[in-house]
Amino acid sequence: MIPSAMANEELDQVRQIYLLSGLSNGVYGINVDEVPEGDFNALLRNKVETALDDEYIQDYIGEWNLVWGPVVDNTPLQTLSRTPQQLPYASNSMYVAQKDNQYVVSIAATNGSSWFDWIVEDSFVRTQIDWEYADGSPEGLDPKIARGTWIGLNILLNMESPGQGKLLDFLEEAVQGPNDEVPEIIFTGISLGGALSPVLALAALDSQDTWAHGN
């Protein structure tokens, strides 16, 4: 619980981002059969928007807006070149919140109810995949990524928010907006999200010429 002495004092950036990180876990442990019309996206959107609109929470983090997503994936088998099959629990979730010139990309943690998270994304570490996003690498280095993390990264990169496209499509528009100040883009997550957020940030950075066009 936040000490009463801090009431109405906006939290620093790190604490704000930590709270935004936690909101991406809103469908943790929920079976798709419990979700109205099986729409994980709508359920998580409602939870994130409810939190961001809460005046008590706004006292501590300010007014953040949901600007992309949330997108929840529970058909991850297609990433393994298998027939898409709906799994009962969400494997990955992501959304973007914005305040002023900051954009926070929030990525969900391991879903304790998802065997795909535990067995594939968390545990496929023995096999490594070449890092494909950089034009080159320092001499003598051969950058690679664990297969499980690579699978999770590709799930995130291919998520599409209806009417907004994929994450990098959205960020492309964000960096080319009317504001002359270059936006600050922050990637965050805990647990599995803590593994995926830095590699997603690095993939975005290494491929920025294709989506940011020098901005």
Z-matrix of the N, CA and C atoms (Angstrom, degrees):
N
C 1 1.463
C 2 1.525 1 109.49
N 3 1.334 2 117.55 1 140.26
C 4 1.456 3 121.20 2 -179.63
C 5 1.521 4 109.49 3 -74.98
N 6 1.348 5 118.67 4 129.49
C 7 1.461 6 120.70 5 -178.74
C 8 1.518 7 111.54 6 -56.03
N 9 1.353 8 116.02 7 143.35
C 10 1.457 9 119.84 8 -177.98
C 11 1.516 10 111.99 9 -63.52
N 12 1.330 11 117.14 10 -25.42
C 13 1.462 12 120.15 11 179.93
C 14 1.514 13 111.67 12 -64.78
N 15 1.349 14 116.30 13 -19.97
C 16 1.458 15 120.25 14 -178.64
C 17 1.523 16 111.59 15 -93.35
N 18 1.324 17 117.79 16 2.13
C 19 1.458 18 120.72 17 -175.57
C 20 1.518 19 110.47 18 -54.44
N 21 1.342 20 114.74 19 135.38
C 22 1.458 21 123.12 20 177.47
C 23 1.529 22 113.38 21 66.13
N 24 1.317 23 117.70 22 11.58
C 25 1.455 24 120.84 23 173.12
C 26 1.522 25 107.91 24 -102.83
N 27 1.317 26 116.47 25 119.14
C 28 1.456 27 120.18 26 -176.29
C 29 1.528 28 110.02 27 -64.33
N 30 1.314 29 115.75 28 134.69
C 31 1.456 30 121.03 29 -179.93
C 32 1.518 31 110.53 30 -68.14
N 33 1.342 32 116.20 31 156.53
C 34 1.455 33 119.02 32 177.50
C 35 1.527 34 109.85 33 -69.65
N 36 1.320 35 115.58 34 171.82
C 37 1.464 36 120.42 35 -172.90
C 38 1.524 37 112.20 36 -59.45
N 39 1.314 38 117.93 37 -41.25
C 40 1.463 39 120.72 38 -177.62
C 41 1.523 40 110.58 39 -61.00
N 42 1.316 41 117.49 40 -44.48
C 43 1.464 42 120.63 41 -179.12
C 44 1.530 43 111.42 42 -69.67
N 45 1.322 44 116.74 43 -35.90
C 46 1.463 45 119.39 44 176.25
C 47 1.527 46 110.47 45 -61.33
N 48 1.320 47 115.49 46 -45.87
C 49 1.462 48 119.84 47 -178.16
C 50 1.524 49 110.55 48 -66.83
N 51 1.321 50 116.54 49 -36.22
C 52 1.470 51 119.49 50 177.51
C 53 1.525 52 110.50 51 -61.35
N 54 1.317 53 117.31 52 -42.72
C 55 1.459 54 120.09 53 178.43
C 56 1.525 55 110.33 54 -64.65
N 57 1.331 56 117.12 55 -44.63
C 58 1.466 57 120.39 56 178.91
C 59 1.525 58 110.72 57 -61.81
N 60 1.320 59 116.60 58 -33.77
C 61 1.459 60 120.71 59 176.86
C 62 1.517 61 110.91 60 -61.96
N 63 1.320 62 116.32 61 -43.11
C 64 1.458 63 120.06 62 -177.80
C 65 1.514 64 113.79 63 -64.57
N 66 1.330 65 117.72 64 -29.69
C 67 1.462 66 120.51 65 -176.64
C 68 1.523 67 112.98 66 -66.10
N 69 1.319 68 118.03 67 -22.93
C 70 1.467 69 119.67 68 -179.82
C 71 1.526 70 111.85 69 -71.08
N 72 1.333 71 117.09 70 -9.07
C 73 1.466 72 121.26 71 -179.26
C 74 1.530 73 112.98 72 -95.31
N 75 1.311 74 116.89 73 20.38
C 76 1.454 75 121.28 74 -173.09
C 77 1.513 76 116.19 75 -66.69
N 78 1.339 77 118.45 76 -15.96
C 79 1.471 78 119.41 77 178.06
C 80 1.526 79 111.01 78 -109.69
N 81 1.320 80 116.26 79 17.04
C 82 1.465 81 122.83 80 178.50
C 83 1.528 82 109.74 81 -57.17
N 84 1.328 83 116.54 82 128.56
C 85 1.455 84 121.82 83 172.75
C 86 1.511 85 115.58 84 75.10
N 87 1.334 86 118.21 85 6.10
C 88 1.464 87 121.19 86 -177.97
C 89 1.527 88 109.77 87 -96.69
N 90 1.329 89 116.83 88 126.84
C 91 1.463 90 122.00 89 177.96
C 92 1.514 91 109.42 90 -77.92
N 93 1.333 92 116.32 91 141.35
C 94 1.466 93 120.62 92 -177.67
C 95 1.523 94 111.82 93 -57.38
N 96 1.330 95 117.50 94 -28.03
C 97 1.467 96 120.67 95 179.09
C 98 1.529 97 112.21 96 -67.61
N 99 1.332 98 116.65 97 -18.46
C 100 1.462 99 121.09 98 179.23
C 101 1.524 100 112.03 99 -90.68
N 102 1.335 101 116.68 100 -5.26
C 103 1.464 102 121.60 101 -174.00
C 104 1.527 103 109.86 102 -96.48
N 105 1.326 104 118.88 103 127.90
C 106 1.466 105 120.38 104 178.17
C 107 1.527 106 111.86 105 -52.99
N 108 1.330 107 115.87 106 122.47
C 109 1.466 108 123.39 107 -179.08
C 110 1.525 109 112.34 108 58.12
N 111 1.312 110 117.42 109 16.60
C 112 1.458 111 120.95 110 179.32
C 113 1.516 112 114.02 111 65.13
N 114 1.336 113 117.20 112 20.32
C 115 1.467 114 121.74 113 -173.57
C 116 1.530 115 110.01 114 -94.92
N 117 1.326 116 115.49 115 88.20
C 118 1.460 117 120.48 116 177.44
C 119 1.529 118 111.32 117 -60.63
N 120 1.343 119 116.92 118 -38.77
C 121 1.464 120 120.24 119 -177.89
C 122 1.526 121 111.22 120 -58.02
N 123 1.340 122 115.90 121 -47.72
C 124 1.465 123 120.14 122 -178.24
C 125 1.524 124 111.18 123 -64.92
N 126 1.329 125 116.54 124 -38.96
C 127 1.460 126 120.26 125 179.67
C 128 1.521 127 110.98 126 -63.25
N 129 1.330 128 116.60 127 -47.01
C 130 1.460 129 119.69 128 -179.04
C 131 1.525 130 110.65 129 -68.46
N 132 1.332 131 117.08 130 -37.88
C 133 1.467 132 119.81 131 177.29
C 134 1.529 133 110.34 132 -57.95
N 135 1.307 134 116.42 133 -45.90
C 136 1.457 135 120.15 134 -179.78
C 137 1.522 136 111.46 135 -60.30
N 138 1.330 137 116.03 136 -41.82
C 139 1.464 138 119.70 137 -178.79
C 140 1.524 139 111.52 138 -68.12
N 141 1.336 140 116.99 139 -43.11
C 142 1.466 141 120.20 140 -179.50
C 143 1.525 142 110.30 141 -66.12
N 144 1.328 143 117.02 142 -46.85
C 145 1.463 144 120.04 143 -178.74
C 146 1.528 145 111.28 144 -64.07
N 147 1.324 146 116.73 145 -39.20
C 148 1.466 147 119.83 146 178.34
C 149 1.522 148 110.80 147 -60.78
N 150 1.329 149 116.63 148 -42.46
C 151 1.468 150 120.61 149 179.34
C 152 1.526 151 111.16 150 -67.23
N 153 1.326 152 117.15 151 -45.59
C 154 1.464 153 120.35 152 -176.98
C 155 1.523 154 112.15 153 -68.26
N 156 1.332 155 116.98 154 -26.71
C 157 1.467 156 120.96 155 179.73
C 158 1.527 157 112.95 156 -87.36
N 159 1.319 158 116.96 157 -7.47
C 160 1.460 159 120.96 158 -176.98
C 161 1.536 160 109.69 159 -71.24
N 162 1.323 161 116.64 160 123.31
C 163 1.461 162 120.24 161 -176.06
C 164 1.528 163 112.05 162 -63.31
N 165 1.315 164 117.24 163 -34.30
C 166 1.464 165 120.22 164 178.75
C 167 1.529 166 110.27 165 -63.43
N 168 1.338 167 116.13 166 -45.52
C 169 1.465 168 119.90 167 178.59
C 170 1.520 169 110.57 168 -66.28
N 171 1.331 170 117.08 169 -39.17
C 172 1.462 171 120.11 170 179.40
C 173 1.524 172 112.03 171 -61.67
N 174 1.332 173 117.14 172 -29.02
C 175 1.463 174 119.63 173 176.89
C 176 1.521 175 111.57 174 -59.26
N 177 1.332 176 116.31 175 -27.96
C 178 1.459 177 120.67 176 -175.69
C 179 1.521 178 113.90 177 -100.55
N 180 1.328 179 117.69 178 -30.43
C 181 1.469 180 118.57 179 -175.15
C 182 1.521 181 112.88 180 -118.60
N 183 1.315 182 118.40 181 -4.56
C 184 1.452 183 120.39 182 -176.61
C 185 1.523 184 110.84 183 82.46
N 186 1.314 185 115.62 184 -171.70
C 187 1.457 186 121.25 185 -175.76
C 188 1.529 187 110.91 186 -97.57
N 189 1.317 188 115.48 187 101.26
C 190 1.461 189 122.91 188 175.53
C 191 1.525 190 108.74 189 -100.18
N 192 1.321 191 115.54 190 146.48
C 193 1.459 192 121.20 191 178.84
C 194 1.521 193 110.29 192 -117.61
N 195 1.312 194 115.88 193 140.21
C 196 1.463 195 121.32 194 173.39
C 197 1.520 196 107.63 195 -77.43
N 198 1.339 197 117.59 196 118.60
C 199 1.466 198 120.21 197 -173.30
C 200 1.529 199 113.88 198 -119.63
N 201 1.323 200 117.84 199 -12.85
C 202 1.477 201 121.13 200 175.80
C 203 1.519 202 107.72 201 -150.17
N 204 1.352 203 115.15 202 136.67
C 205 1.448 204 119.20 203 -179.28
C 206 1.513 205 111.32 204 75.85
N 207 1.338 206 116.09 205 -154.93
C 208 1.461 207 126.95 206 -0.10
C 209 1.529 208 111.47 207 -69.73
N 210 1.317 209 114.21 208 153.01
C 211 1.459 210 121.48 209 172.60
C 212 1.525 211 107.22 210 -120.52
N 213 1.312 212 115.31 211 128.24
C 214 1.466 213 121.88 212 179.56
C 215 1.519 214 108.14 213 -116.81
N 216 1.320 215 116.78 214 131.41
C 217 1.467 216 120.91 215 -179.92
C 218 1.526 217 109.91 216 -110.56
N 219 1.312 218 116.03 217 126.21
C 220 1.467 219 119.95 218 170.92
C 221 1.526 220 110.67 219 -133.94
N 222 1.349 221 115.36 220 26.61
C 223 1.475 222 121.38 221 172.96
C 224 1.524 223 108.99 222 -127.11
N 225 1.339 224 118.29 223 53.18
C 226 1.464 225 120.40 224 -171.38
C 227 1.516 226 115.17 225 -74.35
N 228 1.335 227 118.68 226 -12.04
C 229 1.460 228 119.31 227 -175.00
C 230 1.517 229 112.11 228 -63.55
N 231 1.336 230 117.96 229 -23.45
C 232 1.456 231 119.12 230 178.40
C 233 1.528 232 111.02 231 -64.45
N 234 1.334 233 117.35 232 -23.91
C 235 1.460 234 120.73 233 176.39
C 236 1.521 235 111.02 234 -67.23
N 237 1.323 236 117.08 235 -23.48
C 238 1.459 237 121.92 236 178.43
C 239 1.524 238 111.01 237 -96.19
N 240 1.342 239 116.55 238 20.13
C 241 1.472 240 123.06 239 179.62
C 242 1.521 241 111.55 240 60.29
N 243 1.314 242 115.47 241 36.75
C 244 1.454 243 121.04 242 176.32
C 245 1.524 244 109.05 243 -117.84
N 246 1.313 245 114.97 244 167.03
C 247 1.455 246 119.58 245 -179.34
C 248 1.527 247 109.73 246 -60.72
N 249 1.354 248 117.33 247 127.78
C 250 1.465 249 118.79 248 177.67
C 251 1.524 250 111.17 249 -54.98
N 252 1.282 251 116.08 250 129.48
C 253 1.455 252 121.58 251 -178.59
C 254 1.518 253 108.43 252 -138.58
N 255 1.319 254 115.78 253 126.58
C 256 1.453 255 119.34 254 -179.66
C 257 1.523 256 109.98 255 -70.38
N 258 1.324 257 115.65 256 125.31
C 259 1.453 258 121.21 257 176.32
C 260 1.529 259 109.14 258 -96.13
N 261 1.326 260 117.32 259 156.38
C 262 1.468 261 119.35 260 -173.71
C 263 1.521 262 114.67 261 -70.54
N 264 1.344 263 117.30 262 -18.90
C 265 1.458 264 119.76 263 -177.79
C 266 1.523 265 110.40 264 -127.65
N 267 1.316 266 115.60 265 151.81
C 268 1.462 267 120.88 266 178.74
C 269 1.523 268 110.14 267 -65.52
N 270 1.316 269 115.89 268 138.12
C 271 1.462 270 120.02 269 176.36
C 272 1.526 271 111.37 270 -99.18
N 273 1.319 272 117.52 271 -36.14
C 274 1.465 273 121.41 272 -179.22
C 275 1.523 274 109.82 273 -145.21
N 276 1.319 275 116.00 274 145.24
C 277 1.466 276 121.88 275 176.76
C 278 1.521 277 108.55 276 -141.74
N 279 1.331 278 115.51 277 146.78
C 280 1.466 279 119.50 278 -179.57
C 281 1.525 280 109.52 279 -155.43
N 282 1.321 281 115.64 280 145.32
C 283 1.462 282 121.06 281 173.24
C 284 1.522 283 108.55 282 -149.56
N 285 1.336 284 115.90 283 168.65
C 286 1.465 285 121.61 284 176.97
C 287 1.522 286 108.81 285 -126.17
N 288 1.325 287 115.98 286 130.27
C 289 1.463 288 122.26 287 174.27
C 290 1.526 289 108.82 288 -114.17
N 291 1.325 290 115.23 289 151.12
C 292 1.468 291 120.31 290 -176.27
C 293 1.517 292 110.79 291 -134.82
N 294 1.319 293 114.82 292 138.03
C 295 1.463 294 121.84 293 171.43
C 296 1.511 295 107.67 294 -142.22
N 297 1.325 296 115.79 295 122.87
C 298 1.462 297 120.53 296 -177.09
C 299 1.531 298 108.80 297 54.94
N 300 1.329 299 116.72 298 -119.64
C 301 1.461 300 119.63 299 -176.35
C 302 1.527 301 112.34 300 -105.03
N 303 1.318 302 116.71 301 19.51
C 304 1.462 303 121.24 302 179.62
C 305 1.521 304 110.47 303 -110.37
N 306 1.316 305 115.02 304 138.55
C 307 1.462 306 122.05 305 174.06
C 308 1.524 307 107.59 306 -123.28
N 309 1.325 308 116.48 307 127.70
C 310 1.460 309 121.17 308 178.82
C 311 1.520 310 108.80 309 -113.41
N 312 1.334 311 115.90 310 120.50
C 313 1.460 312 122.75 311 176.48
C 314 1.523 313 107.00 312 -95.01
N 315 1.322 314 116.43 313 111.46
C 316 1.466 315 121.63 314 -175.03
C 317 1.525 316 110.28 315 -104.47
N 318 1.334 317 116.22 316 126.94
C 319 1.466 318 122.85 317 -175.13
C 320 1.528 319 108.99 318 -120.36
N 321 1.320 320 115.96 319 132.05
C 322 1.463 321 121.10 320 -173.51
C 323 1.525 322 112.76 321 -70.29
N 324 1.323 323 113.95 322 156.39
C 325 1.461 324 122.98 323 176.89
C 326 1.528 325 110.74 324 -79.42
N 327 1.331 326 115.50 325 177.65
C 328 1.462 327 120.42 326 172.27
C 329 1.527 328 109.51 327 -56.53
N 330 1.319 329 115.64 328 129.11
C 331 1.462 330 120.62 329 174.08
C 332 1.522 331 106.94 330 -84.82
N 333 1.311 332 117.24 331 113.16
C 334 1.454 333 121.12 332 -175.74
C 335 1.515 334 114.20 333 -59.62
N 336 1.332 335 116.83 334 -17.78
C 337 1.466 336 121.00 335 179.72
C 338 1.524 337 112.71 336 -94.10
N 339 1.330 338 117.23 337 -4.85
C 340 1.465 339 121.34 338 -175.31
C 341 1.523 340 110.99 339 -98.16
N 342 1.327 341 116.50 340 111.76
C 343 1.468 342 118.81 341 176.97
C 344 1.515 343 110.54 342 -64.02
N 345 1.333 344 117.96 343 -30.80
C 346 1.462 345 120.75 344 -179.94
C 347 1.528 346 110.33 345 -62.83
N 348 1.316 347 117.22 346 -41.64
C 349 1.458 348 119.92 347 178.06
C 350 1.523 349 111.00 348 -62.41
N 351 1.331 350 116.40 349 -49.10
C 352 1.460 351 120.35 350 -176.34
C 353 1.530 352 112.18 351 -66.30
N 354 1.328 353 116.29 352 -49.13
C 355 1.465 354 120.15 353 -170.79
C 356 1.524 355 112.32 354 -82.17
N 357 1.328 356 117.06 355 -38.81
C 358 1.462 357 120.18 356 -173.91
C 359 1.530 358 111.67 357 -96.16
N 360 1.317 359 117.15 358 -66.53
C 361 1.465 360 119.29 359 -171.80
C 362 1.528 361 112.65 360 -68.05
N 363 1.327 362 117.65 361 -36.85
C 364 1.463 363 120.21 362 -178.97
C 365 1.525 364 113.53 363 -84.50
N 366 1.337 365 117.29 364 -28.33
C 367 1.470 366 119.53 365 -168.13
C 368 1.523 367 115.45 366 -111.39
N 369 1.329 368 119.00 367 -14.71
C 370 1.467 369 120.10 368 178.86
C 371 1.529 370 108.80 369 -78.74
N 372 1.318 371 116.64 370 79.76
C 373 1.465 372 120.92 371 -175.87
C 374 1.526 373 112.84 372 -116.67
N 375 1.307 374 117.39 373 -15.08
C 376 1.464 375 119.02 374 -176.52
C 377 1.525 376 111.29 375 -70.79
N 378 1.320 377 116.52 376 -44.45
C 379 1.464 378 120.73 377 178.71
C 380 1.519 379 109.57 378 -83.74
N 381 1.331 380 116.25 379 135.04
C 382 1.456 381 121.13 380 -179.97
C 383 1.524 382 110.37 381 -115.44
N 384 1.319 383 114.91 382 147.42
C 385 1.459 384 122.81 383 -178.21
C 386 1.522 385 108.76 384 -115.17
N 387 1.338 386 116.93 385 140.14
C 388 1.463 387 120.31 386 177.20
C 389 1.528 388 110.58 387 -59.85
N 390 1.331 389 116.06 388 139.50
C 391 1.462 390 121.08 389 175.81
C 392 1.524 391 108.06 390 -76.74
N 393 1.323 392 116.89 391 116.31
C 394 1.461 393 121.50 392 -168.04
C 395 1.516 394 114.93 393 -99.93
N 396 1.323 395 118.03 394 0.51
C 397 1.459 396 118.90 395 -169.59
C 398 1.523 397 114.10 396 -95.68
N 399 1.319 398 118.10 397 -21.26
C 400 1.457 399 120.46 398 -179.20
C 401 1.524 400 110.62 399 -85.60
N 402 1.342 401 116.19 400 144.35
C 403 1.466 402 120.60 401 176.99
C 404 1.522 403 110.74 402 -67.97
N 405 1.289 404 115.89 403 -31.70
C 406 1.457 405 120.57 404 179.61
C 407 1.513 406 109.28 405 -158.14
N 408 1.314 407 116.80 406 175.36
C 409 1.461 408 120.97 407 178.79
C 410 1.521 409 108.52 408 -137.51
N 411 1.331 410 117.31 409 156.44
C 412 1.461 411 120.22 410 178.62
C 413 1.524 412 111.27 411 -55.04
N 414 1.309 413 115.56 412 147.55
C 415 1.464 414 120.95 413 -178.07
C 416 1.524 415 110.73 414 -55.75
N 417 1.308 416 114.74 415 132.54
C 418 1.450 417 120.73 416 178.13
C 419 1.513 418 114.64 417 87.42
N 420 1.333 419 117.12 418 -3.03
C 421 1.462 420 120.63 419 179.93
C 422 1.522 421 110.24 420 -109.55
N 423 1.308 422 115.37 421 142.12
C 424 1.467 423 121.88 422 178.83
C 425 1.525 424 107.34 423 -129.75
N 426 1.337 425 117.39 424 82.46
C 427 1.473 426 120.06 425 -172.42
C 428 1.518 427 113.07 426 -62.84
N 429 1.317 428 115.18 427 135.32
C 430 1.462 429 121.67 428 179.79
C 431 1.525 430 109.17 429 -137.70
N 432 1.318 431 115.01 430 169.01
C 433 1.452 432 121.80 431 -179.52
C 434 1.525 433 108.15 432 -139.21
N 435 1.326 434 117.14 433 142.99
C 436 1.462 435 120.34 434 177.74
C 437 1.525 436 109.78 435 -59.49
N 438 1.317 437 116.18 436 143.53
C 439 1.461 438 119.99 437 -175.45
C 440 1.528 439 111.96 438 -59.84
N 441 1.322 440 117.54 439 -40.60
C 442 1.458 441 119.89 440 179.70
C 443 1.517 442 112.07 441 -61.93
N 444 1.332 443 116.20 442 -41.86
C 445 1.459 444 120.29 443 178.07
C 446 1.518 445 110.52 444 -67.94
N 447 1.331 446 116.74 445 -37.69
C 448 1.471 447 121.33 446 177.46
C 449 1.524 448 110.54 447 -61.71
N 450 1.328 449 116.61 448 -41.06
C 451 1.471 450 120.39 449 178.26
C 452 1.530 451 109.85 450 -62.74
N 453 1.338 452 116.40 451 -47.15
C 454 1.459 453 119.51 452 178.68
C 455 1.510 454 112.57 453 -61.77
N 456 1.331 455 116.87 454 -40.50
C 457 1.463 456 121.38 455 178.63
C 458 1.517 457 111.04 456 -60.17
N 459 1.319 458 116.71 457 -44.09
C 460 1.461 459 119.79 458 -179.38
C 461 1.525 460 112.17 459 -68.06
N 462 1.325 461 116.94 460 -33.42
C 463 1.465 462 119.34 461 174.15
C 464 1.524 463 109.69 462 -60.45
N 465 1.324 464 116.90 463 -46.26
C 466 1.466 465 120.85 464 -178.79
C 467 1.523 466 111.67 465 -65.26
N 468 1.320 467 116.91 466 -44.39
C 469 1.466 468 120.12 467 -177.77
C 470 1.520 469 112.37 468 -64.80
N 471 1.318 470 116.98 469 -25.33
C 472 1.467 471 120.51 470 -177.50
C 473 1.524 472 113.51 471 -99.91
N 474 1.321 473 117.86 472 0.41
C 475 1.460 474 119.73 473 174.49
C 476 1.526 475 109.83 474 -63.79
N 477 1.317 476 116.86 475 140.57
C 478 1.463 477 121.35 476 177.86
C 479 1.520 478 110.04 477 -126.35
N 480 1.315 479 115.23 478 126.86
C 481 1.459 480 121.06 479 174.18
C 482 1.525 481 107.77 480 -90.63
N 483 1.325 482 118.78 481 126.13
C 484 1.466 483 121.07 482 -175.82
C 485 1.529 484 112.69 483 -51.63
N 486 1.330 485 115.33 484 126.11
C 487 1.453 486 121.38 485 178.97
C 488 1.510 487 114.66 486 80.46
N 489 1.335 488 117.39 487 -5.17
C 490 1.461 489 120.88 488 -176.88
C 491 1.519 490 113.18 489 -122.82
N 492 1.301 491 117.01 490 -14.62
C 493 1.451 492 120.51 491 179.98
C 494 1.515 493 112.94 492 79.23
N 495 1.318 494 114.89 493 -161.38
C 496 1.458 495 121.08 494 -179.11
C 497 1.526 496 110.21 495 -78.48
N 498 1.327 497 115.04 496 168.52
C 499 1.461 498 120.26 497 -176.03
C 500 1.521 499 112.07 498 -55.81
N 501 1.334 500 117.43 499 -48.53
C 502 1.460 501 119.61 500 -176.94
C 503 1.519 502 111.79 501 -68.56
N 504 1.334 503 118.00 502 -27.25
C 505 1.469 504 120.25 503 173.02
C 506 1.525 505 109.72 504 -63.16
N 507 1.323 506 115.40 505 -43.77
C 508 1.465 507 119.79 506 179.42
C 509 1.526 508 110.85 507 -65.63
N 510 1.324 509 117.13 508 -45.22
C 511 1.462 510 120.03 509 -178.97
C 512 1.522 511 111.39 510 -65.41
N 513 1.320 512 116.67 511 -30.45
C 514 1.468 513 119.92 512 175.99
C 515 1.525 514 110.37 513 -59.30
N 516 1.329 515 116.85 514 -44.03
C 517 1.461 516 120.23 515 177.92
C 518 1.523 517 111.12 516 -68.76
N 519 1.323 518 116.43 517 -35.81
C 520 1.466 519 120.04 518 -178.28
C 521 1.525 520 111.45 519 -63.62
N 522 1.329 521 117.50 520 -42.03
C 523 1.467 522 119.82 521 -177.22
C 524 1.519 523 112.06 522 -77.16
N 525 1.328 524 117.07 523 -13.40
C 526 1.460 525 120.49 524 179.03
C 527 1.522 526 111.65 525 -105.44
N 528 1.332 527 116.35 526 16.29
C 529 1.454 528 121.29 527 -177.75
C 530 1.514 529 112.17 528 -68.89
N 531 1.346 530 116.67 529 179.21
C 532 1.465 531 121.67 530 -175.35
C 533 1.521 532 114.07 531 -70.58
N 534 1.316 533 116.76 532 -18.78
C 535 1.462 534 120.32 533 -178.71
C 536 1.524 535 109.83 534 -73.42
N 537 1.328 536 116.81 535 126.42
C 538 1.464 537 120.46 536 -179.46
C 539 1.522 538 111.93 537 -69.42
N 540 1.308 539 117.43 538 -22.73
C 541 1.462 540 121.30 539 -179.43
C 542 1.525 541 110.08 540 -76.97
N 543 1.322 542 116.53 541 130.73
C 544 1.462 543 120.79 542 -179.95
C 545 1.523 544 108.85 543 -66.44
N 546 1.335 545 118.36 544 127.20
C 547 1.464 546 119.82 545 -177.99
C 548 1.525 547 112.05 546 -67.70
N 549 1.316 548 115.52 547 151.66
C 550 1.459 549 122.04 548 174.58
C 551 1.523 550 107.82 549 -95.21
N 552 1.324 551 116.82 550 122.20
C 553 1.461 552 122.15 551 -178.53
C 554 1.525 553 107.99 552 -111.25
N 555 1.322 554 116.00 553 121.70
C 556 1.460 555 122.28 554 -175.07
C 557 1.524 556 108.79 555 -118.93
N 558 1.311 557 116.97 556 129.47
C 559 1.464 558 122.65 557 178.11
C 560 1.524 559 108.42 558 -105.75
N 561 1.319 560 117.16 559 132.93
C 562 1.458 561 119.27 560 -175.55
C 563 1.524 562 111.64 561 -145.70
N 564 1.316 563 115.23 562 154.97
C 565 1.460 564 121.92 563 176.81
C 566 1.514 565 108.94 564 176.74
N 567 1.323 566 116.49 565 161.96
C 568 1.457 567 121.29 566 175.50
C 569 1.523 568 108.40 567 -122.50
N 570 1.337 569 116.88 568 159.30
C 571 1.462 570 121.58 569 -179.58
C 572 1.530 571 108.95 570 58.23
N 573 1.315 572 118.82 571 -125.01
C 574 1.464 573 121.07 572 177.23
C 575 1.521 574 110.53 573 -56.56
N 576 1.330 575 116.28 574 -38.76
C 577 1.462 576 119.73 575 176.80
C 578 1.514 577 112.29 576 -63.10
N 579 1.344 578 116.35 577 -29.71
C 580 1.451 579 120.46 578 176.75
C 581 1.511 580 112.82 579 -70.97
N 582 1.336 581 116.87 580 -25.06
C 583 1.467 582 120.84 581 174.53
C 584 1.522 583 110.91 582 -82.40
N 585 1.338 584 116.09 583 -38.91
C 586 1.463 585 119.81 584 -174.58
C 587 1.525 586 113.22 585 -80.71
N 588 1.331 587 117.95 586 -31.31
C 589 1.465 588 119.05 587 -175.88
C 590 1.531 589 113.22 588 -63.30
N 591 1.342 590 120.65 589 -42.94
C 592 1.466 591 117.89 590 178.64
C 593 1.522 592 113.41 591 -70.07
N 594 1.340 593 118.04 592 -33.38
C 595 1.465 594 117.76 593 179.73
C 596 1.523 595 110.63 594 -75.24
N 597 1.339 596 117.68 595 -32.30
C 598 1.464 597 119.59 596 174.28
C 599 1.524 598 109.90 597 -66.68
N 600 1.327 599 116.67 598 -40.94
C 601 1.464 600 120.29 599 176.96
C 602 1.526 601 110.77 600 -61.94
N 603 1.344 602 116.72 601 -42.38
C 604 1.462 603 120.19 602 179.99
C 605 1.523 604 111.21 603 -67.33
N 606 1.339 605 117.02 604 -39.74
C 607 1.463 606 119.97 605 177.57
C 608 1.522 607 110.41 606 -62.38
N 609 1.335 608 116.69 607 -41.03
C 610 1.463 609 120.51 608 177.67
C 611 1.524 610 110.67 609 -65.11
N 612 1.327 611 116.61 610 -41.41
C 613 1.463 612 120.73 611 -179.86
C 614 1.525 613 111.13 612 -66.40
N 615 1.328 614 116.57 613 -46.58
C 616 1.464 615 120.28 614 -177.28
C 617 1.525 616 112.47 615 -67.94
N 618 1.331 617 117.41 616 -24.82
C 619 1.468 618 120.27 617 -178.88
C 620 1.521 619 112.12 618 -107.52
N 621 1.328 620 117.49 619 18.42
C 622 1.462 621 120.46 620 -172.74
C 623 1.523 622 113.24 621 -63.30
N 624 1.321 623 118.18 622 -25.23
C 625 1.463 624 119.12 623 178.28
C 626 1.520 625 111.87 624 -64.10
N 627 1.341 626 117.05 625 -24.20
C 628 1.466 627 120.04 626 -177.91
C 629 1.522 628 112.61 627 -88.88
N 630 1.335 629 117.89 628 -17.20
C 631 1.473 630 118.72 629 -179.46
C 632 1.524 631 113.56 630 -127.09
N 633 1.332 632 117.91 631 -30.33
C 634 1.467 633 119.85 632 -179.66
C 635 1.519 634 112.07 633 -93.78
N 636 1.329 635 116.27 634 -19.94
C 637 1.470 636 121.83 635 175.17
C 638 1.531 637 112.26 636 51.55
N 639 1.329 638 114.16 637 44.51
C 640 1.455 639 119.04 638 174.86
C 641 1.510 640 115.36 639 83.13
N 642 1.339 641 118.01 640 0.43
C 643 1.474 642 120.57 641 179.05
C 644 1.534 643 110.75 642 -82.36
